[in-house]
Amino acid sequence: MAQTFRGRRIVAVVAISMTGLVGCGESAVQPAVPDKQLTETIPPAMEHASIPGAIVGVWQDGAEPYVQAFGVGDTATGDPMAPDLFMRIGSLTKTFTTTAVLQLVDQGKVGLDDPIDRYVPDVPNGDLITIRQLAAMRSGLPDYSEVVIPALPSQPQRQWTPQELLEISFSRPPLFAPGTEFDYSNTNTALLGLVVEKVSGQPLNEYIDESITRPEDLGHTSVPTDAALPSPHAHGYTKTTDGETVDATDWNPSWGFGAGNMISTLDDLSVWVRDLATGTLLSPATQREREQFQPAPSEGTGSLYGLGVEYQNGWIGHNGNIAGYQTYAYYLPSEGKTVVMLVNTNADPLGVWNFFSEIVKIVSPDHPWPAPPS
């Protein structure tokens, strides 16, 4: 990534909010954040983290939003990033899948303390592992992606089935007794995706479209059924185990079934993460269940995890990491602020974590981003 990125001038592409053009002086809408400071901080921070392109948005009630794109969306052509580009959002998919399950809980079709073997057969400890434990990442089931992800460069177009993914996980012994520890595992949310399919009678992508993205008016958010990214989109870059930076834009995301395969845009995520944090699609009782946050040390210093959602020093949301792309989307209830960041590389996840920390430091000095996990 450094070879391609070094020497490339970072260009900021500004999306001007119409509210910022109405009025002037005391009646003008004030910015949500120190936009000049953000705009000056982001390019050098990107260069330090070897990020080709970034899209950043900050929203607050009663304030003019900050929406800008920086750098390039294609290192081969130099085409600039733009605020409306489609991106893969990785594990933010988990927020949609767990919301789908919680909707079924509200409908009385699923119980949070039901064992998974009521819905999916042959799960190790399936009579003990509950829907709640799967959503909270406390099942003890090994993560199939530890096997799948290293093999992606050699078979980037493979179409995985959920059953193939689960077979990888189930071939290994459980890590701990259900409910006793936290371990972030894509296996958990893949299983929840199968629960949604069994109970609703619909493919997961159709359920999410019908019951979540359409009601939320998220017209640019989807669960793909193949490797295609809608246009316009940014190219995404990853690094292979031998250190080579490659274009992973068209790698098949099917291995992320229910856990990491979705596509979205900055604007859609700004709506989604606030509604996720405030429980728009759930009953108040079920939202309270979602917010039973427990320690999640692998997700950052002092991090907490609820049912498919993180709590990071007051920020509620999730981040995503998939070949070529990383996304952070969080809402801060105490200040009514939303921040979304999308970048077109996952070559250096720690570098991206620190890059987001620089943004949050400016957006909310009183609620800094936590230190990364050790």
DRENKOLSE-413753 format. One record per residue (C-alpha): x, y, z; residue in one letter; residue number from 1. Coordinates in steps of 0.05 Angstrom, whole numbers, padded with zeros to 5 digits. Each point is the difference from the previous one (the first is absolute). Layout:
BEGIN
<node u="X" v="Y" w="Z" residuo="a" num="NUM"/>
...
END
This chain:
BEGIN
<node u="00000" v="00000" w="00000" residuo="m" num="1"/>
<node u="00056" v="00048" w="00018" residuo="a" num="2"/>
<node u="00032" v="-00006" w="-00069" residuo="q" num="3"/>
<node u="-00065" v="00017" w="-00036" residuo="t" num="4"/>
<node u="-00019" v="00055" w="00049" residuo="f" num="5"/>
<node u="00066" v="00036" w="00012" residuo="r" num="6"/>
<node u="00004" v="00065" w="-00037" residuo="g" num="7"/>
<node u="-00073" v="00001" w="-00019" residuo="r" num="8"/>
<node u="-00032" v="00066" w="00018" residuo="r" num="9"/>
<node u="-00061" v="-00007" w="00044" residuo="i" num="10"/>
<node u="-00058" v="00040" w="-00026" residuo="v" num="11"/>
<node u="-00061" v="00018" w="00040" residuo="a" num="12"/>
<node u="-00066" v="-00003" w="-00036" residuo="v" num="13"/>
<node u="-00053" v="00040" w="00036" residuo="v" num="14"/>
<node u="-00074" v="-00015" w="00000" residuo="a" num="15"/>
<node u="-00034" v="00066" w="00016" residuo="i" num="16"/>
<node u="-00063" v="-00004" w="00041" residuo="s" num="17"/>
<node u="-00056" v="00044" w="-00025" residuo="m" num="18"/>
<node u="-00014" v="00020" w="00072" residuo="t" num="19"/>
<node u="00067" v="00033" w="00000" residuo="g" num="20"/>
<node u="-00021" v="00046" w="-00057" residuo="l" num="21"/>
<node u="-00061" v="00027" w="00034" residuo="v" num="22"/>
<node u="00010" v="00064" w="00039" residuo="g" num="23"/>
<node u="00062" v="00031" w="00029" residuo="c" num="24"/>
<node u="00025" v="00032" w="00064" residuo="g" num="25"/>
<node u="-00035" v="-00019" w="00064" residuo="e" num="26"/>
<node u="-00057" v="-00036" w="-00034" residuo="s" num="27"/>
<node u="00045" v="-00047" w="-00039" residuo="a" num="28"/>
<node u="00002" v="-00074" w="00019" residuo="v" num="29"/>
<node u="00064" v="-00013" w="00038" residuo="q" num="30"/>
<node u="00046" v="-00058" w="-00017" residuo="p" num="31"/>
<node u="-00005" v="-00064" w="00040" residuo="a" num="32"/>
<node u="00075" v="-00002" w="00011" residuo="v" num="33"/>
<node u="00062" v="00043" w="-00011" residuo="p" num="34"/>
<node u="-00001" v="-00015" w="-00074" residuo="d" num="35"/>
<node u="00065" v="00037" w="-00016" residuo="k" num="36"/>
<node u="00037" v="-00040" w="00053" residuo="q" num="37"/>
<node u="-00028" v="-00065" w="-00027" residuo="l" num="38"/>
<node u="00017" v="00017" w="-00072" residuo="t" num="39"/>
<node u="00071" v="00018" w="00019" residuo="e" num="40"/>
<node u="00010" v="-00062" w="00044" residuo="t" num="41"/>
<node u="-00027" v="-00054" w="-00045" residuo="i" num="42"/>
<node u="00048" v="00002" w="-00060" residuo="p" num="43"/>
<node u="00065" v="-00008" w="00041" residuo="p" num="44"/>
<node u="-00034" v="-00053" w="00044" residuo="a" num="45"/>
<node u="-00019" v="-00038" w="-00063" residuo="m" num="46"/>
<node u="00070" v="00003" w="-00026" residuo="e" num="47"/>
<node u="00028" v="-00025" w="00066" residuo="h" num="48"/>
<node u="-00048" v="-00060" w="-00003" residuo="a" num="49"/>
<node u="00011" v="-00012" w="-00075" residuo="s" num="50"/>
<node u="-00074" v="00011" w="-00016" residuo="i" num="51"/>
<node u="-00013" v="00015" w="-00074" residuo="p" num="52"/>
<node u="-00070" v="00029" w="00009" residuo="g" num="53"/>
<node u="-00048" v="00018" w="00056" residuo="a" num="54"/>
<node u="-00071" v="00025" w="00007" residuo="i" num="55"/>
<node u="-00018" v="00034" w="00066" residuo="v" num="56"/>
<node u="-00067" v="00027" w="00025" residuo="g" num="57"/>
<node u="-00021" v="00032" w="00065" residuo="v" num="58"/>
<node u="-00072" v="00018" w="00017" residuo="w" num="59"/>
<node u="-00033" v="00035" w="00059" residuo="q" num="60"/>
<node u="-00071" v="00025" w="00009" residuo="d" num="61"/>
<node u="-00005" v="00074" w="-00016" residuo="g" num="62"/>
<node u="00069" v="00003" w="-00031" residuo="a" num="63"/>
<node u="00027" v="00000" w="-00070" residuo="e" num="64"/>
<node u="00027" v="-00069" w="-00017" residuo="p" num="65"/>
<node u="00073" v="-00011" w="-00016" residuo="y" num="66"/>
<node u="00006" v="-00045" w="-00061" residuo="v" num="67"/>
<node u="00065" v="-00006" w="-00038" residuo="q" num="68"/>
<node u="00039" v="-00050" w="-00043" residuo="a" num="69"/>
<node u="00075" v="-00002" w="-00001" residuo="f" num="70"/>
<node u="00052" v="-00034" w="-00044" residuo="g" num="71"/>
<node u="-00012" v="-00049" w="-00056" residuo="v" num="72"/>
<node u="-00051" v="-00054" w="-00013" residuo="g" num="73"/>
<node u="00043" v="-00034" w="-00052" residuo="d" num="74"/>
<node u="00076" v="00001" w="00007" residuo="t" num="75"/>
<node u="00009" v="-00023" w="-00072" residuo="a" num="76"/>
<node u="-00037" v="00059" w="-00031" residuo="t" num="77"/>
<node u="00005" v="00051" w="00055" residuo="g" num="78"/>
<node u="-00076" v="00010" w="-00001" residuo="d" num="79"/>
<node u="-00019" v="00038" w="00063" residuo="p" num="80"/>
<node u="-00043" v="-00026" w="00056" residuo="m" num="81"/>
<node u="-00071" v="00028" w="00003" residuo="a" num="82"/>
<node u="-00050" v="00002" w="00057" residuo="p" num="83"/>
<node u="-00052" v="-00042" w="-00037" residuo="d" num="84"/>
<node u="00043" v="-00061" w="-00018" residuo="l" num="85"/>
<node u="-00024" v="-00070" w="00017" residuo="f" num="86"/>
<node u="00046" v="-00038" w="00048" residuo="m" num="87"/>
<node u="00002" v="-00068" w="00033" residuo="r" num="88"/>
<node u="-00015" v="00009" w="00074" residuo="i" num="89"/>
<node u="00024" v="-00066" w="00030" residuo="g" num="90"/>
<node u="-00023" v="-00015" w="00070" residuo="s" num="91"/>
<node u="-00051" v="00057" w="00001" residuo="l" num="92"/>
<node u="-00040" v="-00056" w="-00032" residuo="t" num="93"/>
<node u="-00006" v="-00030" w="00070" residuo="k" num="94"/>
<node u="-00042" v="00059" w="00022" residuo="t" num="95"/>
<node u="-00051" v="-00016" w="-00054" residuo="f" num="96"/>
<node u="-00002" v="-00075" w="00012" residuo="t" num="97"/>
<node u="-00008" v="00007" w="00075" residuo="t" num="98"/>
<node u="-00053" v="00053" w="-00010" residuo="t" num="99"/>
<node u="-00037" v="-00050" w="-00044" residuo="a" num="100"/>
<node u="00003" v="-00052" w="00056" residuo="v" num="101"/>
<node u="-00024" v="00051" w="00051" residuo="l" num="102"/>
<node u="-00058" v="00018" w="-00044" residuo="q" num="103"/>
<node u="-00020" v="-00073" w="00000" residuo="l" num="104"/>
<node u="00006" v="00001" w="00076" residuo="v" num="105"/>
<node u="-00049" v="00059" w="00001" residuo="d" num="106"/>
<node u="-00047" v="-00041" w="-00043" residuo="q" num="107"/>
<node u="00002" v="-00058" w="00049" residuo="g" num="108"/>
<node u="00031" v="-00046" w="-00051" residuo="k" num="109"/>
<node u="00069" v="-00006" w="00033" residuo="v" num="110"/>
<node u="00021" v="00000" w="00073" residuo="g" num="111"/>
<node u="00066" v="00031" w="00020" residuo="l" num="112"/>
<node u="00013" v="-00059" w="00047" residuo="d" num="113"/>
<node u="-00021" v="-00053" w="-00050" residuo="d" num="114"/>
<node u="00056" v="-00050" w="-00015" residuo="p" num="115"/>
<node u="00028" v="00004" w="-00070" residuo="i" num="116"/>
<node u="-00014" v="-00073" w="-00013" residuo="d" num="117"/>
<node u="-00074" v="00018" w="-00002" residuo="r" num="118"/>
<node u="00015" v="00034" w="-00067" residuo="y" num="119"/>
<node u="00066" v="-00029" w="-00027" residuo="v" num="120"/>
<node u="00020" v="-00073" w="00010" residuo="p" num="121"/>
<node u="00069" v="-00029" w="00017" residuo="d" num="122"/>
<node u="00029" v="00062" w="00034" residuo="v" num="123"/>
<node u="00052" v="-00020" w="00053" residuo="p" num="124"/>
<node u="-00032" v="00016" w="00068" residuo="n" num="125"/>
<node u="-00062" v="00018" w="-00040" residuo="g" num="126"/>
<node u="-00045" v="-00020" w="00058" residuo="d" num="127"/>
<node u="00036" v="00050" w="00045" residuo="l" num="128"/>
<node u="00017" v="00059" w="-00045" residuo="i" num="129"/>
<node u="-00056" v="00051" w="-00002" residuo="t" num="130"/>
<node u="-00020" v="00052" w="-00052" residuo="i" num="131"/>
<node u="00021" v="00053" w="00051" residuo="r" num="132"/>
<node u="00069" v="-00030" w="00007" residuo="q" num="133"/>
<node u="00010" v="-00002" w="-00075" residuo="l" num="134"/>
<node u="-00020" v="00073" w="-00007" residuo="a" num="135"/>
<node u="00045" v="00019" w="00058" residuo="a" num="136"/>
<node u="00061" v="-00039" w="-00027" residuo="m" num="137"/>
<node u="00001" v="-00046" w="00060" residuo="r" num="138"/>
<node u="-00014" v="-00068" w="-00031" residuo="s" num="139"/>
<node u="00071" v="-00028" w="00000" residuo="g" num="140"/>
<node u="-00006" v="-00023" w="-00072" residuo="l" num="141"/>
<node u="00065" v="00008" w="-00040" residuo="p" num="142"/>
<node u="00001" v="00052" w="-00055" residuo="d" num="143"/>
<node u="-00001" v="-00033" w="-00069" residuo="y" num="144"/>
<node u="00031" v="00063" w="-00030" residuo="s" num="145"/>
<node u="00067" v="-00015" w="00033" residuo="e" num="146"/>
<node u="00005" v="-00055" w="-00053" residuo="v" num="147"/>
<node u="-00037" v="00034" w="-00057" residuo="v" num="148"/>
<node u="00031" v="00070" w="00000" residuo="i" num="149"/>
<node u="00073" v="-00022" w="-00010" residuo="p" num="150"/>
<node u="-00022" v="-00042" w="-00060" residuo="a" num="151"/>
<node u="-00039" v="00056" w="-00034" residuo="l" num="152"/>
<node u="00058" v="00024" w="-00045" residuo="p" num="153"/>
<node u="00005" v="-00069" w="-00031" residuo="s" num="154"/>
<node u="-00075" v="-00008" w="-00012" residuo="q" num="155"/>
<node u="-00030" v="00070" w="00000" residuo="p" num="156"/>
<node u="-00060" v="-00018" w="-00042" residuo="q" num="157"/>
<node u="-00022" v="-00061" w="00040" residuo="r" num="158"/>
<node u="-00074" v="00000" w="00017" residuo="q" num="159"/>
<node u="-00006" v="-00026" w="00071" residuo="w" num="160"/>
<node u="-00064" v="-00029" w="00029" residuo="t" num="161"/>
<node u="-00017" v="00011" w="00074" residuo="p" num="162"/>
<node u="00004" v="-00075" w="00010" residuo="q" num="163"/>
<node u="00071" v="-00003" w="-00027" residuo="e" num="164"/>
<node u="00021" v="00056" w="00047" residuo="l" num="165"/>
<node u="-00032" v="-00032" w="00061" residuo="l" num="166"/>
<node u="00032" v="-00067" w="-00016" residuo="e" num="167"/>
<node u="00068" v="00033" w="00008" residuo="i" num="168"/>
<node u="-00019" v="00028" w="00068" residuo="s" num="169"/>
<node u="-00034" v="-00064" w="00024" residuo="f" num="170"/>
<node u="00061" v="-00042" w="-00018" residuo="s" num="171"/>
<node u="00038" v="00034" w="00057" residuo="r" num="172"/>
<node u="-00015" v="-00007" w="00074" residuo="p" num="173"/>
<node u="-00037" v="00056" w="00036" residuo="p" num="174"/>
<node u="00044" v="00052" w="00032" residuo="l" num="175"/>
<node u="-00038" v="00004" w="00066" residuo="f" num="176"/>
<node u="-00066" v="-00017" w="00033" residuo="a" num="177"/>
<node u="-00058" v="00042" w="-00028" residuo="p" num="178"/>
<node u="-00009" v="00067" w="00035" residuo="g" num="179"/>
<node u="00064" v="-00001" w="00040" residuo="t" num="180"/>
<node u="00044" v="00044" w="-00044" residuo="e" num="181"/>
<node u="00000" v="00048" w="-00059" residuo="f" num="182"/>
<node u="00030" v="-00020" w="-00067" residuo="d" num="183"/>
<node u="-00015" v="00038" w="-00063" residuo="y" num="184"/>
<node u="-00020" v="-00054" w="-00051" residuo="s" num="185"/>
<node u="-00033" v="00007" w="-00068" residuo="n" num="186"/>
<node u="-00029" v="-00070" w="00012" residuo="t" num="187"/>
<node u="-00049" v="00030" w="00050" residuo="n" num="188"/>
<node u="-00032" v="00048" w="-00048" residuo="t" num="189"/>
<node u="00000" v="-00049" w="-00058" residuo="a" num="190"/>
<node u="-00042" v="-00045" w="00044" residuo="l" num="191"/>
<node u="-00047" v="00058" w="00015" residuo="l" num="192"/>
<node u="-00008" v="00011" w="-00074" residuo="g" num="193"/>
<node u="-00024" v="-00072" w="-00007" residuo="l" num="194"/>
<node u="-00048" v="00011" w="00058" residuo="v" num="195"/>
<node u="-00030" v="00060" w="-00038" residuo="v" num="196"/>
<node u="-00008" v="-00043" w="-00063" residuo="e" num="197"/>
<node u="-00032" v="-00058" w="00036" residuo="k" num="198"/>
<node u="-00049" v="00041" w="00041" residuo="v" num="199"/>
<node u="-00019" v="00051" w="-00053" residuo="s" num="200"/>
<node u="-00001" v="-00049" w="-00059" residuo="g" num="201"/>
<node u="00040" v="00051" w="-00041" residuo="q" num="202"/>
<node u="00073" v="00003" w="-00022" residuo="p" num="203"/>
<node u="00039" v="00046" w="00046" residuo="l" num="204"/>
<node u="00011" v="00052" w="-00054" residuo="n" num="205"/>
<node u="-00075" v="00004" w="-00015" residuo="e" num="206"/>
<node u="-00019" v="00005" w="00073" residuo="y" num="207"/>
<node u="00050" v="00057" w="00013" residuo="i" num="208"/>
<node u="-00025" v="00036" w="-00062" residuo="d" num="209"/>
<node u="-00074" v="-00007" w="00017" residuo="e" num="210"/>
<node u="00004" v="00010" w="00076" residuo="s" num="211"/>
<node u="00059" v="00046" w="00011" residuo="i" num="212"/>
<node u="00030" v="00038" w="-00058" residuo="t" num="213"/>
<node u="-00067" v="00018" w="-00034" residuo="r" num="214"/>
<node u="-00035" v="00022" w="00064" residuo="p" num="215"/>
<node u="00062" v="00041" w="00017" residuo="e" num="216"/>
<node u="00003" v="00029" w="-00071" residuo="d" num="217"/>
<node u="00071" v="-00026" w="-00009" residuo="l" num="218"/>
<node u="-00003" v="-00003" w="-00075" residuo="g" num="219"/>
<node u="00075" v="-00009" w="-00009" residuo="h" num="220"/>
<node u="00009" v="-00056" w="00050" residuo="t" num="221"/>
<node u="-00004" v="-00073" w="-00021" residuo="s" num="222"/>
<node u="00020" v="-00071" w="00014" residuo="v" num="223"/>
<node u="00035" v="-00023" w="-00064" residuo="p" num="224"/>
<node u="-00011" v="-00068" w="-00030" residuo="t" num="225"/>
<node u="00064" v="00003" w="-00042" residuo="d" num="226"/>
<node u="00066" v="00036" w="-00003" residuo="a" num="227"/>
<node u="-00024" v="00062" w="-00037" residuo="a" num="228"/>
<node u="00002" v="00070" w="00031" residuo="l" num="229"/>
<node u="-00050" v="00051" w="-00025" residuo="p" num="230"/>
<node u="00026" v="00061" w="-00036" residuo="s" num="231"/>
<node u="00029" v="00048" w="00016" residuo="p" num="232"/>
<node u="00046" v="-00034" w="00049" residuo="h" num="233"/>
<node u="00070" v="00006" w="00028" residuo="a" num="234"/>
<node u="00052" v="-00052" w="-00014" residuo="h" num="235"/>
<node u="00022" v="-00036" w="00063" residuo="g" num="236"/>
<node u="00071" v="-00022" w="00017" residuo="y" num="237"/>
<node u="00026" v="-00055" w="00046" residuo="t" num="238"/>
<node u="00067" v="-00031" w="00016" residuo="k" num="239"/>
<node u="00016" v="-00073" w="-00010" residuo="t" num="240"/>
<node u="00040" v="-00041" w="00049" residuo="t" num="241"/>
<node u="00063" v="00011" w="-00041" residuo="d" num="242"/>
<node u="-00008" v="00075" w="00006" residuo="g" num="243"/>
<node u="-00027" v="00015" w="-00070" residuo="e" num="244"/>
<node u="-00054" v="00053" w="-00007" residuo="t" num="245"/>
<node u="-00056" v="-00024" w="-00046" residuo="v" num="246"/>
<node u="-00066" v="00027" w="-00026" residuo="d" num="247"/>
<node u="-00055" v="-00040" w="00037" residuo="a" num="248"/>
<node u="-00059" v="00039" w="-00027" residuo="t" num="249"/>
<node u="-00032" v="-00059" w="-00035" residuo="d" num="250"/>
<node u="00016" v="-00054" w="00051" residuo="w" num="251"/>
<node u="-00061" v="-00041" w="00017" residuo="n" num="252"/>
<node u="-00027" v="00020" w="00069" residuo="p" num="253"/>
<node u="-00044" v="-00062" w="00008" residuo="s" num="254"/>
<node u="00045" v="-00026" w="00056" residuo="w" num="255"/>
<node u="-00029" v="00057" w="00042" residuo="g" num="256"/>
<node u="-00072" v="-00028" w="-00003" residuo="f" num="257"/>
<node u="-00040" v="00037" w="00054" residuo="g" num="258"/>
<node u="00065" v="00025" w="00031" residuo="a" num="259"/>
<node u="00037" v="00043" w="-00050" residuo="g" num="260"/>
<node u="-00024" v="00002" w="-00072" residuo="n" num="261"/>
<node u="-00043" v="00062" w="-00006" residuo="m" num="262"/>
<node u="00008" v="00063" w="-00042" residuo="i" num="263"/>
<node u="-00020" v="00072" w="00017" residuo="s" num="264"/>
<node u="00016" v="00074" w="-00005" residuo="t" num="265"/>
<node u="00018" v="00056" w="00047" residuo="l" num="266"/>
<node u="-00069" v="00031" w="00001" residuo="d" num="267"/>
<node u="-00036" v="-00066" w="00011" residuo="d" num="268"/>
<node u="00045" v="-00018" w="00058" residuo="l" num="269"/>
<node u="-00010" v="00068" w="00033" residuo="s" num="270"/>
<node u="-00074" v="-00016" w="00004" residuo="v" num="271"/>
<node u="00009" v="-00073" w="00018" residuo="w" num="272"/>
<node u="00048" v="00007" w="00058" residuo="v" num="273"/>
<node u="-00042" v="00052" w="00036" residuo="r" num="274"/>
<node u="-00063" v="-00042" w="-00007" residuo="d" num="275"/>
<node u="00040" v="-00061" w="00021" residuo="l" num="276"/>
<node u="00023" v="00035" w="00063" residuo="a" num="277"/>
<node u="-00069" v="00027" w="00017" residuo="t" num="278"/>
<node u="-00039" v="-00063" w="-00016" residuo="g" num="279"/>
<node u="-00045" v="00027" w="-00055" residuo="t" num="280"/>
<node u="-00019" v="-00068" w="-00027" residuo="l" num="281"/>
<node u="-00007" v="-00035" w="00067" residuo="l" num="282"/>
<node u="-00045" v="00003" w="00061" residuo="s" num="283"/>
<node u="00029" v="00037" w="00059" residuo="p" num="284"/>
<node u="00005" v="-00065" w="00039" residuo="a" num="285"/>
<node u="00039" v="-00036" w="-00054" residuo="t" num="286"/>
<node u="00045" v="00061" w="-00010" residuo="q" num="287"/>
<node u="00016" v="-00004" w="00075" residuo="r" num="288"/>
<node u="00020" v="-00073" w="-00010" residuo="e" num="289"/>
<node u="00045" v="00021" w="-00057" residuo="r" num="290"/>
<node u="00034" v="00051" w="00046" residuo="e" num="291"/>
<node u="00021" v="-00050" w="00053" residuo="q" num="292"/>
<node u="00073" v="00016" w="-00014" residuo="f" num="293"/>
<node u="00055" v="-00045" w="00026" residuo="q" num="294"/>
<node u="00076" v="00005" w="-00003" residuo="p" num="295"/>
<node u="00030" v="-00013" w="-00068" residuo="a" num="296"/>
<node u="00075" v="00007" w="00010" residuo="p" num="297"/>
<node u="00019" v="-00021" w="-00071" residuo="s" num="298"/>
<node u="-00039" v="00059" w="-00028" residuo="e" num="299"/>
<node u="00040" v="00055" w="00034" residuo="g" num="300"/>
<node u="00021" v="00024" w="00069" residuo="t" num="301"/>
<node u="-00063" v="00004" w="00043" residuo="g" num="302"/>
<node u="-00044" v="-00022" w="-00058" residuo="s" num="303"/>
<node u="-00069" v="-00030" w="00013" residuo="l" num="304"/>
<node u="-00044" v="-00042" w="-00045" residuo="y" num="305"/>
<node u="-00076" v="-00010" w="00001" residuo="g" num="306"/>
<node u="-00042" v="-00039" w="-00049" residuo="l" num="307"/>
<node u="00035" v="00015" w="-00066" residuo="g" num="308"/>
<node u="00021" v="00070" w="00020" residuo="v" num="309"/>
<node u="00060" v="00032" w="00034" residuo="e" num="310"/>
<node u="00006" v="00051" w="00055" residuo="y" num="311"/>
<node u="00065" v="00039" w="-00006" residuo="q" num="312"/>
<node u="00007" v="00054" w="00054" residuo="n" num="313"/>
<node u="-00070" v="00025" w="-00012" residuo="g" num="314"/>
<node u="-00001" v="-00013" w="-00075" residuo="w" num="315"/>
<node u="-00050" v="-00053" w="-00023" residuo="i" num="316"/>
<node u="00007" v="-00035" w="-00067" residuo="g" num="317"/>
<node u="00047" v="-00048" w="-00035" residuo="h" num="318"/>
<node u="00060" v="-00002" w="-00046" residuo="n" num="319"/>
<node u="00014" v="-00045" w="-00059" residuo="g" num="320"/>
<node u="00062" v="-00030" w="-00032" residuo="n" num="321"/>
<node u="-00003" v="-00040" w="-00065" residuo="i" num="322"/>
<node u="00052" v="-00009" w="-00055" residuo="a" num="323"/>
<node u="00012" v="00069" w="-00029" residuo="g" num="324"/>
<node u="-00046" v="00041" w="00045" residuo="y" num="325"/>
<node u="-00010" v="00024" w="00072" residuo="q" num="326"/>
<node u="-00060" v="00037" w="00028" residuo="t" num="327"/>
<node u="-00014" v="00033" w="00067" residuo="y" num="328"/>
<node u="-00071" v="00024" w="00017" residuo="a" num="329"/>
<node u="-00019" v="00025" w="00069" residuo="y" num="330"/>
<node u="-00050" v="00043" w="00036" residuo="y" num="331"/>
<node u="00014" v="00039" w="00064" residuo="l" num="332"/>
<node u="-00067" v="00008" w="00037" residuo="p" num="333"/>
<node u="00027" v="00048" w="00053" residuo="s" num="334"/>
<node u="00018" v="00051" w="-00054" residuo="e" num="335"/>
<node u="-00048" v="-00021" w="-00055" residuo="g" num="336"/>
<node u="00058" v="-00010" w="-00048" residuo="k" num="337"/>
<node u="00009" v="-00051" w="-00056" residuo="t" num="338"/>
<node u="00067" v="-00014" w="-00032" residuo="v" num="339"/>
<node u="00011" v="-00046" w="-00060" residuo="v" num="340"/>
<node u="00067" v="-00015" w="-00032" residuo="m" num="341"/>
<node u="00013" v="-00046" w="-00060" residuo="l" num="342"/>
<node u="00069" v="-00015" w="-00029" residuo="v" num="343"/>
<node u="00021" v="-00042" w="-00059" residuo="n" num="344"/>
<node u="00054" v="-00042" w="00032" residuo="t" num="345"/>
<node u="00005" v="-00052" w="00055" residuo="n" num="346"/>
<node u="00075" v="-00011" w="-00008" residuo="a" num="347"/>
<node u="00014" v="00031" w="00068" residuo="d" num="348"/>
<node u="-00060" v="-00006" w="00048" residuo="p" num="349"/>
<node u="00039" v="00031" w="00058" residuo="l" num="350"/>
<node u="00018" v="00059" w="-00043" residuo="g" num="351"/>
<node u="-00073" v="00010" w="-00018" residuo="v" num="352"/>
<node u="-00020" v="-00006" w="00074" residuo="w" num="353"/>
<node u="00050" v="00055" w="00017" residuo="n" num="354"/>
<node u="-00025" v="00042" w="-00059" residuo="f" num="355"/>
<node u="-00071" v="-00004" w="00026" residuo="f" num="356"/>
<node u="00026" v="00019" w="00069" residuo="s" num="357"/>
<node u="00027" v="00065" w="-00029" residuo="e" num="358"/>
<node u="-00068" v="00016" w="-00029" residuo="i" num="359"/>
<node u="-00037" v="-00015" w="00065" residuo="v" num="360"/>
<node u="00049" v="00042" w="00040" residuo="k" num="361"/>
<node u="-00024" v="00060" w="-00040" residuo="i" num="362"/>
<node u="-00074" v="-00020" w="-00005" residuo="v" num="363"/>
<node u="-00008" v="-00011" w="00075" residuo="s" num="364"/>
<node u="00059" v="00016" w="00045" residuo="p" num="365"/>
<node u="-00039" v="-00024" w="00061" residuo="d" num="366"/>
<node u="-00011" v="-00069" w="-00030" residuo="h" num="367"/>
<node u="00065" v="-00021" w="-00032" residuo="p" num="368"/>
<node u="00006" v="-00066" w="-00038" residuo="w" num="369"/>
<node u="00028" v="-00055" w="00044" residuo="p" num="370"/>
<node u="00070" v="-00028" w="-00008" residuo="a" num="371"/>
<node u="00003" v="-00061" w="-00045" residuo="p" num="372"/>
<node u="00001" v="-00070" w="00029" residuo="p" num="373"/>
<node u="00068" v="-00023" w="00021" residuo="s" num="374"/>
END
